[in-house]
Amino acid sequence: MDSNFRNGRRQVLLTIGMLIWASAAAMSSATAAVKTIEAKTGPNVWAPAAVTAAVGDVIEWKLGAGTHGVRITNWAAVKDHVEVEMVAGQEPFDATTGQNPNSTNTAGKVLLRLKVKTVPPSPAEITYNCIVHGAGMAGKVTVTANAVPNSTNRIPNVRMKTQDNKDVLFYDDLIKNKVVVINLMYTNCETCEKGTKNLVQLQKALGDHLGRDVFIYSISLDPQTDTPEVLKGYATKYGAKPGWTFLTGKDEDVDAIRQSLGLTMLSQELRAKIGLPERKLNQDADQKLHTGMIAIGNDTFKRWSKTSALSRPDQILQIIERMKPPSQPKK
């Protein structure tokens, strides 16, 4: 590694650090929606309306006179997908049982606040009940994926499995507000091996920034063959470190990701429009053609680019540098 490359790498990594700091600042300025569920006093004590919350929203139970606490009835299924938030004067909440213990007169008080971290497994909902004036009341909150902030957020939030057989949501868990490098691969493809070896060099260039400031994702295009166990062996073979994750999933979900990132061959319709001959597609041809590019993105600022899978590590770092946040006009 020559001195010019080392100096360039040092400068680019410093820029990455500033980029992540700016991303964090942008994240902290975002405000989640608060969805309040409140029981009213009077003859019609409570007729709960349908409530829908997105990932990042806060659900607040604030109930009327005579209420004796709220209980999340499917707590075991949703507890890993939510975070309990506390505010001044809030009733205590038992994270083991999923309810307010020993509540008596809680008129006007906040019983519970839950921040939605991820979408619970199907059915994606949080069910609850409580006691108001001695009557049992029940309802549910339907949970959806993050609201799309603008049309540039096109990444599908499909469920994937890592090489450690862990379930993850592609956008929420892996892409959201991160700087990422993504390639598509087969573990049994000789051409893919060249791209994987090049990512090994990128991993070395990133050093401690991998898994902290920049994340690498290698997605298999052959879910039937490339099981989590196979991907685990492949990752071990090439010395992948934390921050470089290998992924598999359903064919249709992998294809949706591929389409959204633009890592596909031209459709027959588009080839015809620009005067190119029809190409007969098969897996062998696909293996040779899919490995040409990698996607590089900064989701916080919705900036994406592509480059050759065999680009030098310093060239990839330069692309990351160019994804820094838009400059602000001087006041």
Helices and strands as residue ranges (DSSP letters): H 3-28, E 34-37, E 51-54, E 58-62, E 70-72, H 75-78, G 79-81, E 82-85, E 110-116, E 125-132, E 135-144, E 159-162, E 167-169, I 170-175, E 179-185, H 190-206, G 207-209, E 214-220, H 228-237, E 244-248, H 251-261, H 268-273, H 283-289, G 290-292, E 293-298, G 299-301, E 303-308, H 313-321
